[in-house]
Amino acid sequence: MSRNALISLFLAMLCTMAGQGQYSQALSAARAEYEAGDQENALISIQKALEGAWELTEVERGEAFLYKGKILVQLYQIAVSTGDENMAGKYGNVLPEALEAFTEAAGYCDEQRLPEIDDEIQALYYPLLEIGVGLLEYSSSGELNESLRNEYLSLTRIYFESALNIEDGYLPYDLLGQTLLMSGDSLGAASSFGRSVEWYGRQTPEQPDMLTGYASYRKAIIERYFIHDPERAVYTLSDGIALVEKEMKRLETLKSGLPPGKYDEIRLQGIQVKNDLINLKLDIMMNEPDMTEKALQEFENVLKTNPGDYNKIVAYAGLLEKADIEKAIDMYLKATEVDATKELAWFNLGVLYNNKGLQWITLAVESGDGNTAGDYHSQANAALEKAAEYFKKALDCDPDSLESVKALKNICLRLNKTEEWKLYDEIEKRITQ
């Protein structure tokens, strides 16, 4: 090797050693500044050290990432505790970056430092979830334009995914699913909701969380209205209902060990969640022609356990109108027995009898036999009188029901009740003024 080549090699080695020394010195400075509480300068020093991360030894590299994570956490805590807007703007969203730094550190540090790193990582779990929830609520508040909303949702997703990188759980999967759904990623959201339900089933928490049933609810919404698979949605809801029922039974065994009032709180949540799941399931089945028979059976089963549910009785009667008018009438009458102050069942009874009257009139018109036509007209008048009776009850429940008033006016015209027609015409004018 020539003399010039040896000199060049020597100079290159000096430069490398100088570089290594520079990055090691930056790491030492970061340690000292961190211990002294000078976190902003410590961050500058650690970033300088990591610019030459591959020039550091493996141990030093691990130390650098570890200190970066610690410094970022400290800066976040200072920003939160002081309420300094400038600090919050700079360091309010550094926890996911801190998690990345701790994760990198775990790949380089020796085994003695791993418990410390693991503690640092675990300590980030709940703050990441809490911040993510706050961002999700803000994103759905309606206060942001579309562009800002999308930015916040992207940031929200980072927080929930970071939490999931620390620990799987039904809650972060559910929250991530909500974020993805709001972002327009319905397939990703459905997958995340599914994982939430699966996780809960595998690792049931010590205390029942009935709200997890809403993960099934949201997944079913996607399957019905975005994926257009009503059968899968019904299956999802059935599983959700079964899970809530199972947790309600488990709640009974835990009752004595729960704090005062907690049992009632969880139980009421369970009742509400189960109700919402059942209602969505019935709604989907009611609106799918291929599921009519199953829907009727489902309503019968539901009403056996809750025979006093006015809304479900009315919905069941509405479905029965497609299959058995007389049974539908019986169910509407049952609904009026449950609550005579609500308009809907009375009004629907009026509609059914009005339709019966119109059918008899049609038969009378089509009949070629005078006597038969007369019988049909008598049947029509009786049905219309019955319809008027029910429409009047509906109007008693809601004196501003324009639909009931118009129905009564039409019946009065058919039955030649002029004075009564004038009465309802005045009521209509009052309502529409």
C-alpha positions as CSV (number, residue, x, y, z in Angstrom):
1,M,0.0,0.0,0.0
2,S,1.4,3.4,-0.9
3,R,2.1,6.1,1.6
4,N,-0.8,8.3,0.3
5,A,-3.2,5.4,0.6
6,L,-2.1,4.8,4.2
7,I,-2.6,8.4,5.1
8,S,-6.1,8.4,3.5
9,L,-7.1,5.3,5.5
10,F,-5.8,6.8,8.7
11,L,-7.7,10.0,8.2
12,A,-10.9,8.0,7.4
13,M,-10.5,6.1,10.7
14,L,-10.0,9.4,12.6
15,C,-13.2,10.8,11.0
16,T,-15.1,7.6,11.9
17,M,-13.8,7.7,15.5
18,A,-14.7,11.4,15.7
19,G,-18.2,10.7,14.5
20,Q,-18.7,7.9,16.9
21,G,-17.5,10.1,19.7
22,Q,-19.8,12.9,18.6
23,Y,-22.9,10.7,18.8
24,S,-21.8,9.1,22.1
25,Q,-21.3,12.5,23.5
26,A,-24.7,13.6,22.4
27,L,-26.2,10.5,24.2
28,S,-24.3,11.4,27.4
29,A,-25.5,15.0,27.2
30,A,-29.1,13.7,26.7
31,R,-28.8,11.6,29.9
32,A,-27.5,14.5,31.9
33,E,-30.1,16.9,30.6
34,Y,-32.9,14.4,31.3
35,E,-31.7,13.9,34.9
36,A,-31.5,17.6,35.3
37,G,-35.1,18.1,34.1
38,D,-34.1,20.0,30.9
39,Q,-36.3,17.8,28.7
40,E,-36.4,20.0,25.6
41,N,-32.6,20.2,25.3
42,A,-32.5,16.5,26.2
43,L,-34.7,15.8,23.2
44,I,-32.4,17.9,20.9
45,S,-29.4,15.9,22.2
46,I,-31.0,12.5,21.8
47,Q,-32.2,13.3,18.3
48,K,-28.6,14.2,17.5
49,A,-27.4,10.9,18.9
50,L,-29.9,9.0,16.9
51,E,-28.9,10.7,13.7
52,G,-25.8,8.5,13.9
53,A,-27.6,5.5,15.5
54,W,-25.6,3.0,13.4
55,E,-22.4,4.6,14.5
56,L,-23.3,3.8,18.2
57,T,-22.7,0.5,19.8
58,E,-25.7,-1.7,20.2
59,V,-26.0,-1.0,23.9
60,E,-25.7,2.7,23.3
61,R,-28.4,2.5,20.6
62,G,-30.7,0.8,23.0
63,E,-30.0,3.5,25.6
64,A,-30.7,6.2,23.1
65,F,-34.1,4.9,22.1
66,L,-34.9,4.3,25.8
67,Y,-34.1,7.9,26.7
68,K,-36.0,9.2,23.7
69,G,-39.1,7.4,24.9
70,K,-38.6,8.7,28.5
71,I,-38.0,12.3,27.3
72,L,-41.1,12.3,25.1
73,V,-43.2,11.0,28.0
74,Q,-41.8,13.7,30.3
75,L,-42.5,16.4,27.8
76,Y,-46.1,15.1,27.3
77,Q,-46.7,15.1,31.1
78,I,-45.3,18.7,31.4
79,A,-47.6,19.8,28.5
80,V,-50.6,18.3,30.2
81,S,-49.8,19.4,33.8
82,T,-48.9,23.0,32.9
83,G,-51.7,23.6,30.4
84,D,-49.2,25.5,28.3
85,E,-50.7,25.7,24.8
86,N,-47.4,26.0,23.1
87,M,-46.1,22.9,24.9
88,A,-49.4,21.1,24.1
89,G,-49.0,22.0,20.5
90,K,-45.5,20.6,20.3
91,Y,-45.8,17.6,22.6
92,G,-49.5,16.8,23.1
93,N,-49.4,13.9,20.6
94,V,-46.0,12.3,21.2
95,L,-47.0,9.2,23.1
96,P,-47.3,7.0,20.0
97,E,-43.7,8.1,19.1
98,A,-42.6,7.3,22.6
99,L,-44.0,3.8,22.2
100,E,-42.1,3.4,19.0
101,A,-38.9,4.5,20.8
102,F,-39.4,2.0,23.7
103,T,-40.2,-0.8,21.2
104,E,-36.9,0.0,19.4
105,A,-35.0,0.1,22.7
106,A,-36.3,-3.4,23.5
107,G,-34.6,-4.7,20.4
108,Y,-31.2,-3.5,21.5
109,C,-31.0,-3.3,25.3
110,D,-29.7,-6.2,27.4
111,E,-32.1,-8.4,29.4
112,Q,-31.5,-6.3,32.6
113,R,-33.2,-3.3,31.0
114,L,-36.1,-5.2,29.5
115,P,-38.3,-5.1,32.7
116,E,-37.8,-1.3,32.8
117,I,-38.7,-0.9,29.2
118,D,-41.8,-3.2,29.6
119,D,-43.0,-1.0,32.5
120,E,-42.6,2.1,30.4
121,I,-44.6,0.5,27.6
122,Q,-47.4,-0.8,29.8
123,A,-47.7,2.7,31.4
124,L,-48.7,4.1,28.0
125,Y,-51.6,1.8,27.5
126,Y,-54.4,3.7,29.3
127,P,-53.2,7.2,28.3
128,L,-53.2,6.1,24.7
129,L,-56.8,4.8,25.0
130,E,-57.9,7.9,26.9
131,I,-56.5,10.3,24.4
132,G,-57.9,8.2,21.6
133,V,-61.4,8.4,23.1
134,G,-61.1,12.1,23.5
135,L,-60.1,12.5,19.8
136,L,-62.9,10.2,18.7
137,E,-65.5,12.2,20.6
138,Y,-64.1,15.4,19.2
139,S,-64.1,14.0,15.7
140,S,-67.8,13.1,16.0
141,S,-68.9,16.3,17.7
142,G,-69.8,18.1,14.4
143,E,-67.5,21.0,15.2
144,L,-64.9,20.1,12.5
145,N,-65.0,20.6,8.7
146,E,-64.5,17.4,6.7
147,S,-60.7,18.0,6.2
148,L,-60.0,18.5,9.9
149,R,-62.3,15.7,10.8
150,N,-60.4,13.3,8.6
151,E,-57.1,14.5,10.1
152,Y,-58.4,13.9,13.7
153,L,-59.7,10.5,12.7
154,S,-56.3,9.5,11.3
155,L,-54.6,10.6,14.5
156,T,-57.3,8.7,16.5
157,R,-56.6,5.6,14.6
158,I,-52.9,5.9,15.5
159,Y,-53.7,6.0,19.2
160,F,-55.9,2.9,19.2
161,E,-53.5,1.0,17.0
162,S,-50.7,1.9,19.3
163,A,-52.7,0.7,22.3
164,L,-53.4,-2.6,20.5
165,N,-49.6,-2.9,19.9
166,I,-49.2,-2.9,23.7
167,E,-52.1,-5.2,24.5
168,D,-55.0,-6.9,22.7
169,G,-58.4,-6.1,24.2
170,Y,-62.1,-5.9,23.3
171,L,-62.3,-2.2,24.1
172,P,-59.5,-0.9,21.8
173,Y,-60.8,-3.1,19.0
174,D,-64.3,-1.7,19.4
175,L,-62.9,1.9,19.5
176,L,-60.8,1.3,16.5
177,G,-63.8,-0.1,14.7
178,Q,-65.8,3.0,15.4
179,T,-62.9,5.2,14.1
180,L,-62.6,3.2,10.9
181,L,-66.4,3.3,10.4
182,M,-66.4,7.1,10.7
183,S,-63.5,7.2,8.3
184,G,-65.4,5.3,5.7
185,D,-63.6,2.0,6.0
186,S,-66.6,-0.2,6.6
187,L,-64.9,-3.5,5.9
188,G,-62.0,-2.6,8.3
189,A,-64.5,-1.5,10.9
190,A,-66.5,-4.8,10.6
191,S,-63.3,-6.8,11.0
192,S,-62.3,-4.8,14.1
193,F,-65.8,-5.1,15.7
194,G,-65.6,-8.9,15.0
195,R,-62.2,-9.1,16.8
196,S,-63.7,-7.1,19.7
197,V,-66.5,-9.7,20.1
198,E,-64.1,-12.6,19.7
199,W,-61.7,-11.3,22.2
200,Y,-64.4,-10.7,24.8
201,G,-65.6,-14.3,24.3
202,R,-62.1,-15.7,24.8
203,Q,-61.0,-13.5,27.7
204,T,-64.1,-12.4,29.5
205,P,-63.3,-9.6,31.9
206,E,-63.7,-10.1,35.6
207,Q,-66.7,-7.7,35.7
208,P,-69.3,-8.0,32.9
209,D,-69.3,-5.2,30.4
210,M,-72.7,-5.2,28.7
211,L,-71.7,-2.4,26.4
212,T,-69.6,-4.8,24.4
213,G,-72.9,-5.9,22.8
214,Y,-72.8,-2.7,20.8
215,A,-69.8,-4.1,18.9
216,S,-72.1,-6.8,17.5
217,Y,-74.7,-4.1,16.9
218,R,-72.3,-1.9,14.8
219,K,-71.0,-4.9,13.0
220,A,-74.5,-5.9,12.0
221,I,-75.3,-2.4,10.8
222,I,-72.3,-2.7,8.4
223,E,-73.3,-6.1,7.2
224,R,-76.9,-5.1,6.6
225,Y,-76.4,-1.6,5.0
226,F,-72.9,-1.6,3.6
227,I,-72.1,-5.2,2.7
228,H,-75.8,-5.9,2.0
229,D,-75.8,-9.3,3.7
230,P,-78.9,-9.3,6.0
231,E,-78.6,-13.0,6.9
232,R,-75.1,-12.4,8.2
233,A,-76.3,-9.4,10.1
234,V,-79.0,-11.4,11.8
235,Y,-76.5,-14.1,12.7
236,T,-74.2,-11.4,14.2
237,L,-77.1,-10.0,16.3
238,S,-78.1,-13.4,17.5
239,D,-74.6,-14.0,18.7
240,G,-74.6,-10.6,20.4
241,I,-77.9,-11.3,22.2
242,A,-76.5,-14.7,23.3
243,L,-73.4,-13.1,24.7
244,V,-75.4,-10.4,26.7
245,E,-77.7,-13.1,28.0
246,K,-74.7,-15.1,29.2
247,E,-73.2,-12.1,30.9
248,M,-76.6,-11.3,32.6
249,K,-76.5,-14.8,34.1
250,R,-72.9,-14.3,35.2
251,L,-73.8,-11.0,36.7
252,E,-76.2,-12.7,39.1
253,T,-73.4,-14.9,40.4
254,L,-71.3,-11.8,41.1
255,K,-74.0,-9.7,42.7
256,S,-72.9,-10.0,46.3
257,G,-69.3,-9.0,45.5
258,L,-70.1,-5.8,43.6
259,P,-70.0,-2.3,45.1
260,P,-73.4,-0.8,46.0
261,G,-75.4,0.3,43.0
262,K,-73.0,-1.4,40.5
263,Y,-75.2,-4.5,40.0
264,D,-78.2,-2.4,39.1
265,E,-76.1,-0.2,36.8
266,I,-74.7,-3.2,34.9
267,R,-78.1,-5.0,34.8
268,L,-79.9,-2.0,33.3
269,Q,-77.1,-1.6,30.7
270,G,-77.6,-5.3,29.8
271,I,-81.4,-4.9,29.4
272,Q,-80.9,-1.8,27.2
273,V,-78.2,-3.4,25.0
274,K,-80.2,-6.6,24.6
275,N,-83.3,-4.6,23.7
276,D,-81.4,-2.6,21.1
277,L,-79.9,-5.8,19.6
278,I,-83.3,-7.5,19.4
279,N,-85.0,-4.4,17.9
280,L,-82.4,-4.2,15.1
281,K,-82.7,-7.9,14.5
282,L,-86.4,-7.7,14.2
283,D,-86.2,-4.6,12.0
284,I,-83.9,-6.3,9.6
285,M,-86.1,-9.4,9.4
286,M,-89.3,-7.4,9.0
287,N,-87.8,-5.7,5.9
288,E,-86.5,-8.8,4.2
289,P,-89.3,-10.7,2.3
290,D,-87.4,-14.0,2.6
291,M,-87.3,-13.7,6.4
292,T,-91.0,-13.0,7.0
293,E,-91.7,-16.4,8.5
294,K,-88.6,-16.3,10.7
295,A,-89.5,-12.7,11.8
296,L,-93.0,-13.8,12.8
297,Q,-91.6,-16.6,14.9
298,E,-89.0,-14.3,16.4
299,F,-91.7,-11.8,17.4
300,E,-93.7,-14.6,19.1
301,N,-90.7,-15.7,21.1
302,V,-89.8,-12.1,22.1
303,L,-93.4,-11.3,23.2
304,K,-93.5,-14.5,25.3
305,T,-90.8,-13.1,27.5
306,N,-92.0,-9.4,27.3
307,P,-95.7,-9.4,26.5
308,G,-96.2,-5.8,27.6
309,D,-93.9,-4.2,25.1
310,Y,-96.2,-1.8,23.2
311,N,-93.8,-1.1,20.3
312,K,-93.0,-4.7,19.7
313,I,-96.7,-5.7,19.7
314,V,-97.4,-2.9,17.1
315,A,-94.4,-4.0,15.0
316,Y,-95.6,-7.6,15.2
317,A,-99.1,-6.6,14.1
318,G,-97.6,-4.6,11.2
319,L,-95.8,-7.7,10.0
320,L,-98.9,-9.9,10.5
321,E,-100.8,-7.6,8.1
322,K,-98.8,-9.3,5.3
323,A,-99.9,-12.8,6.4
324,D,-103.0,-12.7,8.6
325,I,-105.2,-9.6,8.8
326,E,-107.5,-10.9,11.6
327,K,-104.5,-11.8,13.8
328,A,-103.0,-8.4,13.1
329,I,-106.2,-6.8,14.3
330,D,-106.1,-8.9,17.5
331,M,-102.5,-7.8,18.1
332,Y,-103.3,-4.1,17.6
333,L,-106.2,-4.5,20.1
334,K,-103.7,-6.1,22.5
335,A,-101.5,-3.1,22.1
336,T,-104.3,-0.7,23.0
337,E,-104.9,-2.8,26.1
338,V,-101.2,-2.3,27.0
339,D,-101.4,1.5,26.4
340,A,-104.6,3.1,25.3
341,T,-103.0,6.6,25.2
342,K,-100.8,5.9,22.2
343,E,-102.1,6.7,18.8
344,L,-100.4,4.3,16.4
345,A,-102.3,1.1,17.2
346,W,-105.7,2.9,17.1
347,F,-104.8,4.5,13.8
348,N,-103.6,1.2,12.2
349,L,-106.9,-0.4,13.3
350,G,-108.7,2.3,11.6
351,V,-106.7,1.8,8.4
352,L,-107.4,-2.0,8.4
353,Y,-111.1,-1.5,8.9
354,N,-111.2,1.3,6.3
355,N,-109.5,-1.1,3.8
356,K,-112.1,-3.7,4.6
357,G,-114.8,-1.2,3.9
358,L,-113.2,-0.3,0.5
359,Q,-112.9,-4.0,-0.4
360,W,-116.6,-4.5,0.3
361,I,-117.5,-1.5,-1.8
362,T,-115.4,-2.9,-4.7
363,L,-117.2,-6.2,-4.4
364,A,-120.6,-4.3,-4.4
365,V,-119.6,-2.4,-7.6
366,E,-118.4,-5.6,-9.3
367,S,-121.5,-7.6,-8.3
368,G,-124.2,-7.9,-10.9
369,D,-126.8,-8.9,-8.3
370,G,-128.7,-6.1,-6.6
371,N,-129.4,-8.1,-3.4
372,T,-125.8,-9.2,-3.2
373,A,-124.5,-5.7,-3.8
374,G,-126.8,-4.4,-1.0
375,D,-125.3,-7.0,1.4
376,Y,-121.8,-5.9,0.4
377,H,-122.7,-2.2,1.0
378,S,-124.0,-3.1,4.4
379,Q,-120.8,-4.9,5.2
380,A,-118.8,-1.9,3.9
381,N,-120.8,0.6,6.0
382,A,-120.2,-1.5,9.1
383,A,-116.5,-1.7,8.5
384,L,-116.3,2.1,7.8
385,E,-118.2,2.8,11.1
386,K,-115.7,0.6,12.9
387,A,-112.8,2.4,11.2
388,A,-114.2,5.8,12.2
389,E,-114.4,4.6,15.8
390,Y,-110.7,3.8,15.8
391,F,-109.7,6.9,14.0
392,K,-111.6,9.0,16.6
393,K,-109.6,7.2,19.4
394,A,-106.4,8.0,17.5
395,L,-107.5,11.6,17.3
396,D,-108.2,11.6,21.1
397,C,-104.6,10.5,21.6
398,D,-103.2,13.1,19.3
399,P,-105.6,16.1,18.6
400,D,-103.2,17.4,16.0
401,S,-103.1,14.2,13.9
402,L,-103.8,15.4,10.4
403,E,-103.9,11.9,9.1
404,S,-106.7,10.8,11.5
405,V,-108.7,13.9,10.6
406,K,-108.4,13.3,6.8
407,A,-109.3,9.7,7.3
408,L,-112.5,10.7,9.2
409,K,-113.5,13.2,6.6
410,N,-113.2,10.6,3.9
411,I,-115.4,8.2,5.9
412,C,-117.9,10.9,6.5
413,L,-118.2,11.5,2.8
414,R,-118.8,7.8,2.1
415,L,-121.4,7.5,4.8
416,N,-123.1,10.8,3.9
417,K,-122.4,12.4,7.3
418,T,-122.3,16.0,6.2
419,E,-122.5,17.7,9.5
420,E,-119.8,15.5,11.0
421,W,-117.6,16.1,7.9
422,K,-117.9,19.9,8.6
423,L,-116.7,19.3,12.1
424,Y,-113.6,17.5,10.9
425,D,-113.0,20.1,8.2
426,E,-112.8,22.8,10.9
427,I,-110.4,20.7,12.9
428,E,-108.2,20.2,9.7
429,K,-108.2,24.0,9.2
430,R,-107.1,24.5,12.8
431,I,-104.3,22.0,12.5
432,T,-103.0,23.4,9.1
433,Q,-103.2,27.1,10.0
